[in-house]
Amino acid sequence: MDVPVRHRKLNCILEHISVRRRVHKIDVMSKSSCEVFAQYFSSFSEIEDFYLAFIANCVFNSFLSYTAIMLNIVTIHAIRKTPSLSKTLKTLLLSLAVSDVGVGFLVQPFYISLLVKWIQQSNTGCSTYKAFNIVVFLFSTASFLGVVAISVDRFLAIHLHLRYQELVTHRRIVDVVISIWLYSVFLSLMALWVPSNNRSLLTSITAGICLLVTTVVYIKIYSAVRRHKNQIQALQVQNQILPALLNLQSARFGYISCFWFVIYQR
């Protein structure tokens, strides 16, 4: 009689645990990104244990912020002053450089300010976490999609050959850049009304598709470059063999002429 009772108690306990897990999962999915950020960063209440790490992080991000701004500004100037680059590639590179400048000019200083507030143990409002989340998603998404767009553009330039200028026009590249920034704005502003779990799912799907496309594109670019390299090496070998054969024929003709000249003299 004790065994069935124990089984019933055990089943009741397991059912209670499963119900609590489902409720907790629903609660996490329904939380906004602001609540998730506040819950995550609340674990840093013991600042004394991370004081030196926060100071080093501030110094490191300050250096990276300065280099990101200055080097990308120089890159933008160099891109604009390089006439050998096509307008399509210039547009994509400028978009990528602008997004990187935004990371150095806004994202990293914002993060440094958060680190300083945590060091000072001052309360950071939920709206500050939301603003930081929006800025991070905006420029990081634009930079990532910009890299993907450049990879696809270089693949089309190798794959299409003479049809590249006909199909990949400057107007279409401008439309692609505008779409990248609009999607980045949309994805970043989702933090204002969409639960963090749903936005994380959309971000993961986008990142997975982009990584897959980039991997396939670079594999095809590597294959095309390797094939062209082999063709060039084969042509170089042929160009080296042909002059050698011509020199051999000339030498043979010279030897025969010299032989008949000697015979004739005798």
C-alpha positions in Angstrom: 0.0 0.0 0.0 2.9 2.4 0.6 4.4 2.0 -2.8 1.3 3.3 -4.8 1.1 6.2 -2.3 4.7 7.1 -2.9 4.2 6.9 -6.7 1.3 9.2 -6.5 3.2 11.7 -4.4 6.2 11.5 -6.8 3.9 12.1 -9.8 2.3 15.1 -8.0 5.7 16.6 -7.3 6.9 16.1 -10.9 3.7 17.6 -12.3 4.1 20.6 -10.0 7.7 21.1 -11.1 6.7 20.9 -14.8 3.9 23.4 -14.3 6.3 25.8 -12.6 8.8 25.4 -15.5 6.1 26.2 -18.0 5.0 29.2 -16.1 8.6 30.4 -15.7 9.2 29.9 -19.4 6.0 31.9 -20.3 7.1 34.6 -17.9 10.5 34.9 -19.5 9.1 35.0 -23.0 6.7 37.8 -22.0 9.3 40.0 -20.4 10.4 43.0 -22.3 14.0 43.6 -23.2 14.2 46.3 -20.5 13.2 43.8 -17.8 15.7 41.2 -19.1 18.5 43.8 -19.1 17.7 44.9 -15.6 17.6 41.3 -14.4 20.9 40.5 -16.2 22.8 43.5 -14.9 21.5 43.2 -11.4 24.0 40.4 -10.9 26.8 43.0 -11.0 25.7 44.5 -7.6 29.0 43.3 -6.0 31.2 45.9 -7.8 34.2 45.2 -5.6 34.9 41.8 -7.2 34.9 43.3 -10.7 36.4 46.8 -10.0 39.8 46.2 -11.7 38.1 44.4 -14.6 35.7 47.3 -15.1 38.6 49.8 -15.1 40.6 47.8 -17.6 37.4 47.5 -19.8 36.9 51.2 -19.7 40.5 51.9 -20.8 40.4 49.2 -23.5 37.1 50.4 -25.0 38.3 54.0 -24.9 41.3 53.1 -27.0 39.2 51.0 -29.4 36.6 53.8 -29.7 39.3 56.3 -30.7 40.9 54.0 -33.3 37.5 53.0 -34.7 36.6 56.6 -35.3 39.9 57.8 -36.7 40.7 54.8 -38.9 37.2 54.7 -40.4 37.2 58.4 -41.1 40.6 58.0 -42.9 39.1 55.0 -44.7 36.1 57.0 -45.8 38.3 59.8 -47.2 40.5 57.2 -49.0 37.5 55.5 -50.6 36.1 58.9 -51.8 39.5 59.8 -53.3 40.2 56.5 -55.0 39.0 56.7 -58.7 39.9 53.1 -59.5 37.0 51.8 -57.3 33.6 51.4 -59.0 30.7 53.4 -57.7 28.9 50.3 -56.5 31.8 49.1 -54.4 32.4 52.6 -53.1 28.8 52.8 -51.9 29.0 49.5 -50.0 32.3 50.3 -48.5 31.1 53.7 -47.4 28.1 52.2 -45.7 30.2 49.7 -43.9 32.6 52.4 -42.8 29.8 54.7 -41.5 28.4 51.8 -39.4 31.8 51.2 -37.9 32.2 54.9 -37.1 28.8 54.7 -35.4 30.1 51.8 -33.3 33.1 53.8 -32.2 31.3 57.1 -31.8 28.1 55.9 -30.0 28.1 52.2 -28.9 31.5 52.1 -27.2 31.2 55.5 -25.4 27.7 54.4 -24.2 29.1 51.2 -22.9 31.9 53.1 -21.1 29.3 55.3 -19.4 27.5 52.3 -18.2 30.7 50.8 -16.8 31.4 54.1 -15.0 27.9 54.1 -13.5 28.4 50.5 -12.3 31.7 51.4 -10.7 30.1 54.4 -9.0 27.2 52.0 -7.9 24.6 54.5 -9.2 21.2 53.2 -10.3 20.8 52.9 -14.1 17.3 53.4 -15.3 15.6 50.8 -17.5 15.2 53.4 -20.3 19.0 53.6 -20.4 19.4 49.9 -21.0 16.8 50.1 -23.8 18.6 53.0 -25.5 21.9 51.1 -25.2 20.2 48.0 -26.7 18.8 50.0 -29.6 22.1 51.6 -30.4 24.0 48.3 -30.3 21.5 46.5 -32.5 21.4 49.3 -35.0 25.1 49.6 -35.8 26.1 46.0 -35.3 23.3 44.8 -37.6 24.2 47.4 -40.2 27.9 46.5 -40.0 27.2 42.7 -40.3 24.8 43.0 -43.2 27.2 45.4 -44.9 29.9 42.7 -44.8 27.5 40.2 -46.3 26.5 42.6 -49.0 30.2 43.2 -50.0 30.8 39.5 -50.1 27.9 38.9 -52.4 28.9 41.8 -54.6 32.5 40.4 -55.0 31.0 37.0 -55.9 28.8 38.5 -58.5 31.7 40.5 -59.9 33.7 37.2 -60.4 30.7 35.1 -61.5 29.0 37.4 -63.9 32.1 38.8 -65.6 30.9 41.2 -68.4 27.3 41.1 -67.2 28.2 42.5 -63.8 28.0 46.2 -64.8 24.7 45.5 -66.6 23.0 43.7 -63.7 24.6 45.3 -60.6 23.9 49.0 -61.1 24.6 51.9 -58.7 20.9 52.4 -58.3 20.3 48.8 -57.1 23.3 49.0 -54.7 21.8 52.2 -53.2 18.5 50.4 -52.8 20.3 47.5 -51.0 22.1 49.9 -48.7 18.9 51.7 -47.8 17.2 48.3 -47.2 20.1 47.3 -44.9 19.7 50.4 -42.7 15.9 50.2 -42.6 16.1 46.6 -41.5 18.7 47.5 -38.9 16.4 50.3 -37.6 13.4 47.9 -37.5 15.4 45.2 -35.7 16.7 47.7 -33.1 13.4 49.4 -32.5 11.7 46.0 -31.8 13.1 46.4 -28.3 10.4 48.9 -27.6 7.4 46.6 -28.0 8.5 43.1 -28.8 9.5 40.5 -26.1 13.2 39.8 -26.0 12.7 36.1 -26.8 10.9 36.8 -30.1 13.5 39.4 -31.2 16.3 37.0 -30.3 14.7 34.4 -32.5 14.4 36.8 -35.4 18.0 37.9 -34.9 19.3 34.3 -34.8 17.4 33.4 -38.0 18.9 36.5 -39.7 22.4 35.8 -38.5 22.2 32.1 -39.5 21.0 32.9 -43.0 23.7 35.6 -43.4 26.5 33.3 -42.2 25.3 30.5 -44.5 25.2 32.9 -47.5 28.7 34.3 -46.6 30.2 30.9 -46.2 28.8 29.6 -49.6 29.9 32.8 -51.3 33.5 32.7 -50.0 33.8 29.0 -50.9 32.7 29.8 -54.5 35.1 32.8 -54.6 38.0 30.7 -53.4 37.2 28.0 -56.0 37.0 30.6 -58.8 40.3 32.2 -57.8 42.0 28.9 -57.5 40.7 27.9 -61.0 41.9 31.1 -62.5 45.3 30.7 -60.8 45.7 27.3 -62.3 44.8 28.6 -65.7 47.3 31.4 -65.4 50.0 29.0 -64.4 49.2 26.8 -67.3 49.5 29.7 -69.7 52.8 30.7 -68.1 54.2 27.2 -68.6 53.1 27.3 -72.3 54.7 30.7 -72.8 57.9 29.4 -71.3 57.9 26.2 -73.4 57.1 27.9 -76.7 60.1 30.2 -76.8 62.3 27.3 -75.8 61.1 25.3 -78.7 61.6 28.2 -81.1 65.2 28.6 -79.8 65.8 24.9 -80.3 64.6 25.1 -83.9 66.7 28.1 -84.5 69.8 26.4 -83.0 69.1 23.3 -85.1 68.8 25.4 -88.2 72.0 27.1 -87.3 73.9 23.8 -86.8 72.7 22.4 -90.1 73.7 25.6 -91.9 77.1 25.6 -90.3 77.5 21.9 -91.3 76.7 22.5 -94.9 78.9 25.5 -94.9 81.8 23.4 -93.7 81.1 20.7 -96.3 80.9 23.3 -99.0 84.2 24.9 -98.0 85.9 21.5 -98.2 
